[in-house]
Amino acid sequence: MALFMPLPMKSIITHSKDELIMKLFKALVASAALIFSFTAYAGVIDPTTGASGNASWSSPVGTGYHLPVTSWLGMPGHEHTITVTTDSLIDIHIADRGVMGDAFAIELDSVIIAPTSGSFGADTRGPGATSFFDAMWEDVFLSAGTHTLGLFVTDACCTSGGTHISSVSAAEAVPEPSIIALLGAGLVGIGFTRRRAKK
């Protein structure tokens, strides 16, 4: 009596083909999941209202790194887009009120921009911080078009956290130079007319 009974060749080929299809399908699903996990979700900021909402992240404790947050402005992801139809100005405010030591950086179109006011010095960064990070980026210029804003953790007191304030103001149109010139010419004209009337 034979211990091994050979299967018909058609069964072996069909079985191998089914296995191959299943392996390819699993590999495709795994690849899609991997690609999706690295694809950043980009929320959209309404330029007429701005946006606000907490930010959250997970990171190692320490200082001197540049890690994307997992969400901010109430939307998942670290980058969000804003589209303005004319040259505009916005304000950005990021403040930490949980545990001292968390600090942040803002990128505009993949370029880090410096805060203009607030508390963002060495005393606000990493373990041992003595004050809260609270920074403003005021009058950030946006040319007409679509721009990407990104929020990154640069220092952390803890392995995860959130911000107390995370906001982007509504966009305000930058006055056109021609409007300013017309206004100036009008003021000069009024002044000249009054001077002439006095004579």
PyMOL CGO cylinders between C-alpha atoms (Angstrom):
from pymol import cmd
from pymol.cgo import CYLINDER

trace = [
    CYLINDER, 0.00, 0.00, 0.00, 1.41, 3.36, -1.04, 0.3, 1, 1, 1, 1, 1, 1,
    CYLINDER, 1.41, 3.36, -1.04, 1.74, 6.06, 1.60, 0.3, 1, 1, 1, 1, 1, 1,
    CYLINDER, 1.74, 6.06, 1.60, 1.68, 8.81, -0.99, 0.3, 1, 1, 1, 1, 1, 1,
    CYLINDER, 1.68, 8.81, -0.99, -1.10, 9.09, -3.51, 0.3, 1, 1, 1, 1, 1, 1,
    CYLINDER, -1.10, 9.09, -3.51, -0.34, 11.51, -6.32, 0.3, 1, 1, 1, 1, 1, 1,
    CYLINDER, -0.34, 11.51, -6.32, -3.00, 14.08, -7.16, 0.3, 1, 1, 1, 1, 1, 1,
    CYLINDER, -3.00, 14.08, -7.16, -4.10, 14.56, -10.75, 0.3, 1, 1, 1, 1, 1, 1,
    CYLINDER, -4.10, 14.56, -10.75, -1.98, 17.23, -12.53, 0.3, 1, 1, 1, 1, 1, 1,
    CYLINDER, -1.98, 17.23, -12.53, -4.97, 19.51, -13.17, 0.3, 1, 1, 1, 1, 1, 1,
    CYLINDER, -4.97, 19.51, -13.17, -5.71, 19.65, -9.42, 0.3, 1, 1, 1, 1, 1, 1,
    CYLINDER, -5.71, 19.65, -9.42, -2.11, 20.60, -8.62, 0.3, 1, 1, 1, 1, 1, 1,
    CYLINDER, -2.11, 20.60, -8.62, -2.04, 23.36, -11.24, 0.3, 1, 1, 1, 1, 1, 1,
    CYLINDER, -2.04, 23.36, -11.24, -5.43, 24.74, -10.19, 0.3, 1, 1, 1, 1, 1, 1,
    CYLINDER, -5.43, 24.74, -10.19, -4.48, 24.63, -6.54, 0.3, 1, 1, 1, 1, 1, 1,
    CYLINDER, -4.48, 24.63, -6.54, -1.20, 26.45, -7.22, 0.3, 1, 1, 1, 1, 1, 1,
    CYLINDER, -1.20, 26.45, -7.22, -2.95, 29.04, -9.36, 0.3, 1, 1, 1, 1, 1, 1,
    CYLINDER, -2.95, 29.04, -9.36, -5.52, 29.73, -6.61, 0.3, 1, 1, 1, 1, 1, 1,
    CYLINDER, -5.52, 29.73, -6.61, -2.74, 30.03, -4.05, 0.3, 1, 1, 1, 1, 1, 1,
    CYLINDER, -2.74, 30.03, -4.05, -0.84, 32.40, -6.31, 0.3, 1, 1, 1, 1, 1, 1,
    CYLINDER, -0.84, 32.40, -6.31, -3.91, 34.57, -6.84, 0.3, 1, 1, 1, 1, 1, 1,
    CYLINDER, -3.91, 34.57, -6.84, -4.58, 34.67, -3.09, 0.3, 1, 1, 1, 1, 1, 1,
    CYLINDER, -4.58, 34.67, -3.09, -0.95, 35.59, -2.33, 0.3, 1, 1, 1, 1, 1, 1,
    CYLINDER, -0.95, 35.59, -2.33, -1.02, 38.35, -4.95, 0.3, 1, 1, 1, 1, 1, 1,
    CYLINDER, -1.02, 38.35, -4.95, -4.29, 39.67, -3.54, 0.3, 1, 1, 1, 1, 1, 1,
    CYLINDER, -4.29, 39.67, -3.54, -2.90, 39.70, 0.01, 0.3, 1, 1, 1, 1, 1, 1,
    CYLINDER, -2.90, 39.70, 0.01, 0.26, 41.46, -1.17, 0.3, 1, 1, 1, 1, 1, 1,
    CYLINDER, 0.26, 41.46, -1.17, -1.83, 44.06, -3.01, 0.3, 1, 1, 1, 1, 1, 1,
    CYLINDER, -1.83, 44.06, -3.01, -3.98, 44.72, 0.07, 0.3, 1, 1, 1, 1, 1, 1,
    CYLINDER, -3.98, 44.72, 0.07, -0.89, 44.97, 2.30, 0.3, 1, 1, 1, 1, 1, 1,
    CYLINDER, -0.89, 44.97, 2.30, 0.78, 47.37, -0.15, 0.3, 1, 1, 1, 1, 1, 1,
    CYLINDER, 0.78, 47.37, -0.15, -2.33, 49.55, -0.35, 0.3, 1, 1, 1, 1, 1, 1,
    CYLINDER, -2.33, 49.55, -0.35, -2.56, 49.65, 3.46, 0.3, 1, 1, 1, 1, 1, 1,
    CYLINDER, -2.56, 49.65, 3.46, 1.11, 50.61, 3.72, 0.3, 1, 1, 1, 1, 1, 1,
    CYLINDER, 1.11, 50.61, 3.72, 0.78, 53.35, 1.11, 0.3, 1, 1, 1, 1, 1, 1,
    CYLINDER, 0.78, 53.35, 1.11, -2.39, 54.67, 2.76, 0.3, 1, 1, 1, 1, 1, 1,
    CYLINDER, -2.39, 54.67, 2.76, -0.71, 54.75, 6.18, 0.3, 1, 1, 1, 1, 1, 1,
    CYLINDER, -0.71, 54.75, 6.18, 2.04, 57.02, 4.81, 0.3, 1, 1, 1, 1, 1, 1,
    CYLINDER, 2.04, 57.02, 4.81, -0.33, 59.26, 2.84, 0.3, 1, 1, 1, 1, 1, 1,
    CYLINDER, -0.33, 59.26, 2.84, -1.01, 62.44, 4.77, 0.3, 1, 1, 1, 1, 1, 1,
    CYLINDER, -1.01, 62.44, 4.77, -4.60, 63.52, 5.04, 0.3, 1, 1, 1, 1, 1, 1,
    CYLINDER, -4.60, 63.52, 5.04, -4.93, 67.14, 3.99, 0.3, 1, 1, 1, 1, 1, 1,
    CYLINDER, -4.93, 67.14, 3.99, -7.84, 68.98, 5.56, 0.3, 1, 1, 1, 1, 1, 1,
    CYLINDER, -7.84, 68.98, 5.56, -9.18, 72.14, 4.01, 0.3, 1, 1, 1, 1, 1, 1,
    CYLINDER, -9.18, 72.14, 4.01, -9.21, 75.46, 5.88, 0.3, 1, 1, 1, 1, 1, 1,
    CYLINDER, -9.21, 75.46, 5.88, -12.06, 77.79, 4.88, 0.3, 1, 1, 1, 1, 1, 1,
    CYLINDER, -12.06, 77.79, 4.88, -10.41, 81.19, 4.23, 0.3, 1, 1, 1, 1, 1, 1,
    CYLINDER, -10.41, 81.19, 4.23, -13.60, 83.07, 5.14, 0.3, 1, 1, 1, 1, 1, 1,
    CYLINDER, -13.60, 83.07, 5.14, -13.86, 81.59, 8.64, 0.3, 1, 1, 1, 1, 1, 1,
    CYLINDER, -13.86, 81.59, 8.64, -10.44, 80.18, 9.47, 0.3, 1, 1, 1, 1, 1, 1,
    CYLINDER, -10.44, 80.18, 9.47, -10.25, 77.06, 11.64, 0.3, 1, 1, 1, 1, 1, 1,
    CYLINDER, -10.25, 77.06, 11.64, -9.62, 76.05, 15.22, 0.3, 1, 1, 1, 1, 1, 1,
    CYLINDER, -9.62, 76.05, 15.22, -9.32, 72.88, 17.24, 0.3, 1, 1, 1, 1, 1, 1,
    CYLINDER, -9.32, 72.88, 17.24, -6.82, 71.03, 19.36, 0.3, 1, 1, 1, 1, 1, 1,
    CYLINDER, -6.82, 71.03, 19.36, -3.75, 69.29, 18.01, 0.3, 1, 1, 1, 1, 1, 1,
    CYLINDER, -3.75, 69.29, 18.01, -2.56, 65.87, 19.16, 0.3, 1, 1, 1, 1, 1, 1,
    CYLINDER, -2.56, 65.87, 19.16, 0.57, 63.80, 18.67, 0.3, 1, 1, 1, 1, 1, 1,
    CYLINDER, 0.57, 63.80, 18.67, 2.73, 60.93, 19.87, 0.3, 1, 1, 1, 1, 1, 1,
    CYLINDER, 2.73, 60.93, 19.87, 6.47, 61.44, 20.14, 0.3, 1, 1, 1, 1, 1, 1,
    CYLINDER, 6.47, 61.44, 20.14, 9.53, 60.57, 22.17, 0.3, 1, 1, 1, 1, 1, 1,
    CYLINDER, 9.53, 60.57, 22.17, 10.31, 62.72, 25.19, 0.3, 1, 1, 1, 1, 1, 1,
    CYLINDER, 10.31, 62.72, 25.19, 13.09, 65.18, 24.37, 0.3, 1, 1, 1, 1, 1, 1,
    CYLINDER, 13.09, 65.18, 24.37, 14.09, 68.09, 22.23, 0.3, 1, 1, 1, 1, 1, 1,
    CYLINDER, 14.09, 68.09, 22.23, 15.34, 68.95, 18.78, 0.3, 1, 1, 1, 1, 1, 1,
    CYLINDER, 15.34, 68.95, 18.78, 13.18, 66.93, 16.43, 0.3, 1, 1, 1, 1, 1, 1,
    CYLINDER, 13.18, 66.93, 16.43, 10.58, 67.70, 13.78, 0.3, 1, 1, 1, 1, 1, 1,
    CYLINDER, 10.58, 67.70, 13.78, 7.68, 65.24, 13.97, 0.3, 1, 1, 1, 1, 1, 1,
    CYLINDER, 7.68, 65.24, 13.97, 4.28, 65.76, 12.30, 0.3, 1, 1, 1, 1, 1, 1,
    CYLINDER, 4.28, 65.76, 12.30, 1.28, 65.94, 14.63, 0.3, 1, 1, 1, 1, 1, 1,
    CYLINDER, 1.28, 65.94, 14.63, -1.46, 63.35, 14.12, 0.3, 1, 1, 1, 1, 1, 1,
    CYLINDER, -1.46, 63.35, 14.12, -4.21, 66.00, 13.99, 0.3, 1, 1, 1, 1, 1, 1,
    CYLINDER, -4.21, 66.00, 13.99, -4.78, 69.73, 14.35, 0.3, 1, 1, 1, 1, 1, 1,
    CYLINDER, -4.78, 69.73, 14.35, -7.50, 72.30, 13.75, 0.3, 1, 1, 1, 1, 1, 1,
    CYLINDER, -7.50, 72.30, 13.75, -10.00, 69.55, 14.52, 0.3, 1, 1, 1, 1, 1, 1,
    CYLINDER, -10.00, 69.55, 14.52, -8.94, 67.57, 11.41, 0.3, 1, 1, 1, 1, 1, 1,
    CYLINDER, -8.94, 67.57, 11.41, -6.74, 64.47, 11.10, 0.3, 1, 1, 1, 1, 1, 1,
    CYLINDER, -6.74, 64.47, 11.10, -3.27, 64.89, 9.65, 0.3, 1, 1, 1, 1, 1, 1,
    CYLINDER, -3.27, 64.89, 9.65, -0.53, 67.45, 10.12, 0.3, 1, 1, 1, 1, 1, 1,
    CYLINDER, -0.53, 67.45, 10.12, -1.00, 69.38, 6.87, 0.3, 1, 1, 1, 1, 1, 1,
    CYLINDER, -1.00, 69.38, 6.87, -4.05, 71.33, 5.75, 0.3, 1, 1, 1, 1, 1, 1,
    CYLINDER, -4.05, 71.33, 5.75, -4.63, 73.49, 2.69, 0.3, 1, 1, 1, 1, 1, 1,
    CYLINDER, -4.63, 73.49, 2.69, -6.04, 76.99, 2.37, 0.3, 1, 1, 1, 1, 1, 1,
    CYLINDER, -6.04, 76.99, 2.37, -6.98, 78.61, -0.93, 0.3, 1, 1, 1, 1, 1, 1,
    CYLINDER, -6.98, 78.61, -0.93, -7.22, 82.39, -1.25, 0.3, 1, 1, 1, 1, 1, 1,
    CYLINDER, -7.22, 82.39, -1.25, -8.36, 84.24, -4.37, 0.3, 1, 1, 1, 1, 1, 1,
    CYLINDER, -8.36, 84.24, -4.37, -6.34, 87.40, -3.63, 0.3, 1, 1, 1, 1, 1, 1,
    CYLINDER, -6.34, 87.40, -3.63, -3.14, 88.12, -1.74, 0.3, 1, 1, 1, 1, 1, 1,
    CYLINDER, -3.14, 88.12, -1.74, -4.09, 87.73, 1.92, 0.3, 1, 1, 1, 1, 1, 1,
    CYLINDER, -4.09, 87.73, 1.92, -2.86, 87.76, 5.51, 0.3, 1, 1, 1, 1, 1, 1,
    CYLINDER, -2.86, 87.76, 5.51, -3.65, 85.20, 8.22, 0.3, 1, 1, 1, 1, 1, 1,
    CYLINDER, -3.65, 85.20, 8.22, -2.74, 84.78, 11.88, 0.3, 1, 1, 1, 1, 1, 1,
    CYLINDER, -2.74, 84.78, 11.88, -1.83, 81.42, 13.43, 0.3, 1, 1, 1, 1, 1, 1,
    CYLINDER, -1.83, 81.42, 13.43, -1.92, 80.74, 17.19, 0.3, 1, 1, 1, 1, 1, 1,
    CYLINDER, -1.92, 80.74, 17.19, -0.55, 77.61, 18.88, 0.3, 1, 1, 1, 1, 1, 1,
    CYLINDER, -0.55, 77.61, 18.88, -0.56, 77.34, 22.69, 0.3, 1, 1, 1, 1, 1, 1,
    CYLINDER, -0.56, 77.34, 22.69, 0.14, 74.47, 25.07, 0.3, 1, 1, 1, 1, 1, 1,
    CYLINDER, 0.14, 74.47, 25.07, -1.58, 74.35, 28.45, 0.3, 1, 1, 1, 1, 1, 1,
    CYLINDER, -1.58, 74.35, 28.45, -1.28, 70.68, 29.44, 0.3, 1, 1, 1, 1, 1, 1,
    CYLINDER, -1.28, 70.68, 29.44, 2.22, 70.01, 30.75, 0.3, 1, 1, 1, 1, 1, 1,
    CYLINDER, 2.22, 70.01, 30.75, 5.06, 72.46, 30.17, 0.3, 1, 1, 1, 1, 1, 1,
    CYLINDER, 5.06, 72.46, 30.17, 7.67, 71.42, 27.61, 0.3, 1, 1, 1, 1, 1, 1,
    CYLINDER, 7.67, 71.42, 27.61, 5.80, 70.86, 24.35, 0.3, 1, 1, 1, 1, 1, 1,
    CYLINDER, 5.80, 70.86, 24.35, 6.92, 73.15, 21.51, 0.3, 1, 1, 1, 1, 1, 1,
    CYLINDER, 6.92, 73.15, 21.51, 5.89, 73.41, 17.87, 0.3, 1, 1, 1, 1, 1, 1,
    CYLINDER, 5.89, 73.41, 17.87, 6.90, 74.60, 14.41, 0.3, 1, 1, 1, 1, 1, 1,
    CYLINDER, 6.90, 74.60, 14.41, 4.69, 75.81, 11.56, 0.3, 1, 1, 1, 1, 1, 1,
    CYLINDER, 4.69, 75.81, 11.56, 5.50, 75.18, 7.92, 0.3, 1, 1, 1, 1, 1, 1,
    CYLINDER, 5.50, 75.18, 7.92, 4.01, 77.19, 5.07, 0.3, 1, 1, 1, 1, 1, 1,
    CYLINDER, 4.01, 77.19, 5.07, 4.39, 75.34, 1.77, 0.3, 1, 1, 1, 1, 1, 1,
    CYLINDER, 4.39, 75.34, 1.77, 7.08, 73.09, 3.34, 0.3, 1, 1, 1, 1, 1, 1,
    CYLINDER, 7.08, 73.09, 3.34, 9.14, 76.05, 4.66, 0.3, 1, 1, 1, 1, 1, 1,
    CYLINDER, 9.14, 76.05, 4.66, 9.40, 76.68, 8.41, 0.3, 1, 1, 1, 1, 1, 1,
    CYLINDER, 9.40, 76.68, 8.41, 8.16, 80.15, 9.36, 0.3, 1, 1, 1, 1, 1, 1,
    CYLINDER, 8.16, 80.15, 9.36, 9.20, 81.89, 12.58, 0.3, 1, 1, 1, 1, 1, 1,
    CYLINDER, 9.20, 81.89, 12.58, 6.68, 83.00, 15.20, 0.3, 1, 1, 1, 1, 1, 1,
    CYLINDER, 6.68, 83.00, 15.20, 6.32, 86.78, 15.53, 0.3, 1, 1, 1, 1, 1, 1,
    CYLINDER, 6.32, 86.78, 15.53, 5.26, 87.05, 19.17, 0.3, 1, 1, 1, 1, 1, 1,
    CYLINDER, 5.26, 87.05, 19.17, 4.51, 85.08, 22.31, 0.3, 1, 1, 1, 1, 1, 1,
    CYLINDER, 4.51, 85.08, 22.31, 6.41, 82.70, 24.55, 0.3, 1, 1, 1, 1, 1, 1,
    CYLINDER, 6.41, 82.70, 24.55, 8.49, 80.22, 22.56, 0.3, 1, 1, 1, 1, 1, 1,
    CYLINDER, 8.49, 80.22, 22.56, 12.00, 80.40, 24.03, 0.3, 1, 1, 1, 1, 1, 1,
    CYLINDER, 12.00, 80.40, 24.03, 14.21, 77.72, 25.55, 0.3, 1, 1, 1, 1, 1, 1,
    CYLINDER, 14.21, 77.72, 25.55, 12.23, 77.86, 28.81, 0.3, 1, 1, 1, 1, 1, 1,
    CYLINDER, 12.23, 77.86, 28.81, 9.19, 76.39, 26.97, 0.3, 1, 1, 1, 1, 1, 1,
    CYLINDER, 9.19, 76.39, 26.97, 10.98, 73.40, 25.43, 0.3, 1, 1, 1, 1, 1, 1,
    CYLINDER, 10.98, 73.40, 25.43, 11.33, 69.79, 26.55, 0.3, 1, 1, 1, 1, 1, 1,
    CYLINDER, 11.33, 69.79, 26.55, 11.55, 68.17, 29.99, 0.3, 1, 1, 1, 1, 1, 1,
    CYLINDER, 11.55, 68.17, 29.99, 12.26, 70.73, 32.69, 0.3, 1, 1, 1, 1, 1, 1,
    CYLINDER, 12.26, 70.73, 32.69, 10.50, 73.61, 30.91, 0.3, 1, 1, 1, 1, 1, 1,
    CYLINDER, 10.50, 73.61, 30.91, 9.43, 76.42, 33.22, 0.3, 1, 1, 1, 1, 1, 1,
    CYLINDER, 9.43, 76.42, 33.22, 6.72, 78.04, 31.08, 0.3, 1, 1, 1, 1, 1, 1,
    CYLINDER, 6.72, 78.04, 31.08, 4.15, 77.10, 28.46, 0.3, 1, 1, 1, 1, 1, 1,
    CYLINDER, 4.15, 77.10, 28.46, 4.70, 77.43, 24.71, 0.3, 1, 1, 1, 1, 1, 1,
    CYLINDER, 4.70, 77.43, 24.71, 2.28, 80.11, 23.41, 0.3, 1, 1, 1, 1, 1, 1,
    CYLINDER, 2.28, 80.11, 23.41, 3.23, 81.50, 20.00, 0.3, 1, 1, 1, 1, 1, 1,
    CYLINDER, 3.23, 81.50, 20.00, 1.62, 83.71, 17.36, 0.3, 1, 1, 1, 1, 1, 1,
    CYLINDER, 1.62, 83.71, 17.36, 2.46, 83.88, 13.69, 0.3, 1, 1, 1, 1, 1, 1,
    CYLINDER, 2.46, 83.88, 13.69, 0.92, 87.25, 12.79, 0.3, 1, 1, 1, 1, 1, 1,
    CYLINDER, 0.92, 87.25, 12.79, 0.25, 88.65, 9.31, 0.3, 1, 1, 1, 1, 1, 1,
    CYLINDER, 0.25, 88.65, 9.31, 1.44, 85.54, 7.48, 0.3, 1, 1, 1, 1, 1, 1,
    CYLINDER, 1.44, 85.54, 7.48, 1.35, 86.48, 3.79, 0.3, 1, 1, 1, 1, 1, 1,
    CYLINDER, 1.35, 86.48, 3.79, -0.42, 84.18, 1.34, 0.3, 1, 1, 1, 1, 1, 1,
    CYLINDER, -0.42, 84.18, 1.34, -0.26, 84.98, -2.36, 0.3, 1, 1, 1, 1, 1, 1,
    CYLINDER, -0.26, 84.98, -2.36, -3.40, 84.18, -4.37, 0.3, 1, 1, 1, 1, 1, 1,
    CYLINDER, -3.40, 84.18, -4.37, -3.64, 80.40, -4.78, 0.3, 1, 1, 1, 1, 1, 1,
    CYLINDER, -3.64, 80.40, -4.78, -3.53, 77.25, -2.68, 0.3, 1, 1, 1, 1, 1, 1,
    CYLINDER, -3.53, 77.25, -2.68, -1.09, 76.89, 0.21, 0.3, 1, 1, 1, 1, 1, 1,
    CYLINDER, -1.09, 76.89, 0.21, -0.27, 74.11, 2.68, 0.3, 1, 1, 1, 1, 1, 1,
    CYLINDER, -0.27, 74.11, 2.68, 0.11, 74.73, 6.42, 0.3, 1, 1, 1, 1, 1, 1,
    CYLINDER, 0.11, 74.73, 6.42, 1.80, 72.04, 8.52, 0.3, 1, 1, 1, 1, 1, 1,
    CYLINDER, 1.80, 72.04, 8.52, 2.20, 71.66, 12.30, 0.3, 1, 1, 1, 1, 1, 1,
    CYLINDER, 2.20, 71.66, 12.30, 5.15, 69.79, 13.81, 0.3, 1, 1, 1, 1, 1, 1,
    CYLINDER, 5.15, 69.79, 13.81, 6.24, 68.91, 17.35, 0.3, 1, 1, 1, 1, 1, 1,
    CYLINDER, 6.24, 68.91, 17.35, 9.83, 70.04, 17.98, 0.3, 1, 1, 1, 1, 1, 1,
    CYLINDER, 9.83, 70.04, 17.98, 10.12, 69.34, 21.71, 0.3, 1, 1, 1, 1, 1, 1,
    CYLINDER, 10.12, 69.34, 21.71, 8.04, 67.27, 24.11, 0.3, 1, 1, 1, 1, 1, 1,
    CYLINDER, 8.04, 67.27, 24.11, 7.76, 66.75, 27.84, 0.3, 1, 1, 1, 1, 1, 1,
    CYLINDER, 7.76, 66.75, 27.84, 5.75, 63.54, 27.41, 0.3, 1, 1, 1, 1, 1, 1,
    CYLINDER, 5.75, 63.54, 27.41, 5.24, 60.76, 24.88, 0.3, 1, 1, 1, 1, 1, 1,
    CYLINDER, 5.24, 60.76, 24.88, 1.91, 62.16, 23.73, 0.3, 1, 1, 1, 1, 1, 1,
    CYLINDER, 1.91, 62.16, 23.73, -0.12, 65.29, 24.20, 0.3, 1, 1, 1, 1, 1, 1,
    CYLINDER, -0.12, 65.29, 24.20, -2.35, 67.97, 22.83, 0.3, 1, 1, 1, 1, 1, 1,
    CYLINDER, -2.35, 67.97, 22.83, -2.55, 71.73, 22.49, 0.3, 1, 1, 1, 1, 1, 1,
    CYLINDER, -2.55, 71.73, 22.49, -4.93, 74.03, 24.30, 0.3, 1, 1, 1, 1, 1, 1,
    CYLINDER, -4.93, 74.03, 24.30, -5.19, 76.47, 21.39, 0.3, 1, 1, 1, 1, 1, 1,
    CYLINDER, -5.19, 76.47, 21.39, -4.67, 75.71, 17.72, 0.3, 1, 1, 1, 1, 1, 1,
    CYLINDER, -4.67, 75.71, 17.72, -6.17, 78.24, 15.34, 0.3, 1, 1, 1, 1, 1, 1,
    CYLINDER, -6.17, 78.24, 15.34, -5.82, 79.89, 11.93, 0.3, 1, 1, 1, 1, 1, 1,
    CYLINDER, -5.82, 79.89, 11.93, -7.67, 83.18, 11.45, 0.3, 1, 1, 1, 1, 1, 1,
    CYLINDER, -7.67, 83.18, 11.45, -9.87, 84.07, 8.52, 0.3, 1, 1, 1, 1, 1, 1,
    CYLINDER, -9.87, 84.07, 8.52, -7.88, 85.48, 5.60, 0.3, 1, 1, 1, 1, 1, 1,
    CYLINDER, -7.88, 85.48, 5.60, -7.88, 89.24, 5.14, 0.3, 1, 1, 1, 1, 1, 1,
    CYLINDER, -7.88, 89.24, 5.14, -7.21, 90.62, 1.67, 0.3, 1, 1, 1, 1, 1, 1,
    CYLINDER, -7.21, 90.62, 1.67, -4.06, 92.68, 1.30, 0.3, 1, 1, 1, 1, 1, 1,
    CYLINDER, -4.06, 92.68, 1.30, -4.93, 96.10, -0.16, 0.3, 1, 1, 1, 1, 1, 1,
    CYLINDER, -4.93, 96.10, -0.16, -3.81, 96.45, -3.76, 0.3, 1, 1, 1, 1, 1, 1,
    CYLINDER, -3.81, 96.45, -3.76, -1.01, 98.99, -4.29, 0.3, 1, 1, 1, 1, 1, 1,
    CYLINDER, -1.01, 98.99, -4.29, -3.21, 100.84, -6.80, 0.3, 1, 1, 1, 1, 1, 1,
    CYLINDER, -3.21, 100.84, -6.80, -5.87, 101.38, -4.12, 0.3, 1, 1, 1, 1, 1, 1,
    CYLINDER, -5.87, 101.38, -4.12, -3.27, 102.75, -1.72, 0.3, 1, 1, 1, 1, 1, 1,
    CYLINDER, -3.27, 102.75, -1.72, -1.90, 105.02, -4.47, 0.3, 1, 1, 1, 1, 1, 1,
    CYLINDER, -1.90, 105.02, -4.47, -5.39, 106.32, -5.30, 0.3, 1, 1, 1, 1, 1, 1,
    CYLINDER, -5.39, 106.32, -5.30, -6.10, 106.97, -1.63, 0.3, 1, 1, 1, 1, 1, 1,
    CYLINDER, -6.10, 106.97, -1.63, -2.79, 108.85, -1.30, 0.3, 1, 1, 1, 1, 1, 1,
    CYLINDER, -2.79, 108.85, -1.30, -3.45, 110.88, -4.44, 0.3, 1, 1, 1, 1, 1, 1,
    CYLINDER, -3.45, 110.88, -4.44, -6.92, 111.75, -3.15, 0.3, 1, 1, 1, 1, 1, 1,
    CYLINDER, -6.92, 111.75, -3.15, -5.52, 112.96, 0.19, 0.3, 1, 1, 1, 1, 1, 1,
    CYLINDER, -5.52, 112.96, 0.19, -2.86, 115.04, -1.58, 0.3, 1, 1, 1, 1, 1, 1,
    CYLINDER, -2.86, 115.04, -1.58, -5.56, 116.50, -3.85, 0.3, 1, 1, 1, 1, 1, 1,
    CYLINDER, -5.56, 116.50, -3.85, -7.77, 117.42, -0.88, 0.3, 1, 1, 1, 1, 1, 1,
    CYLINDER, -7.77, 117.42, -0.88, -4.80, 119.02, 0.88, 0.3, 1, 1, 1, 1, 1, 1,
    CYLINDER, -4.80, 119.02, 0.88, -3.83, 120.99, -2.24, 0.3, 1, 1, 1, 1, 1, 1,
    CYLINDER, -3.83, 120.99, -2.24, -7.44, 122.18, -2.75, 0.3, 1, 1, 1, 1, 1, 1,
    CYLINDER, -7.44, 122.18, -2.75, -7.73, 123.37, 0.85, 0.3, 1, 1, 1, 1, 1, 1,
    CYLINDER, -7.73, 123.37, 0.85, -4.40, 125.17, 0.65, 0.3, 1, 1, 1, 1, 1, 1,
    CYLINDER, -4.40, 125.17, 0.65, -5.48, 126.90, -2.54, 0.3, 1, 1, 1, 1, 1, 1,
    CYLINDER, -5.48, 126.90, -2.54, -8.81, 127.88, -0.99, 0.3, 1, 1, 1, 1, 1, 1,
    CYLINDER, -8.81, 127.88, -0.99, -6.99, 129.57, 1.92, 0.3, 1, 1, 1, 1, 1, 1,
    CYLINDER, -6.99, 129.57, 1.92, -5.01, 131.80, -0.45, 0.3, 1, 1, 1, 1, 1, 1,
]
cmd.load_cgo(trace, "trace")
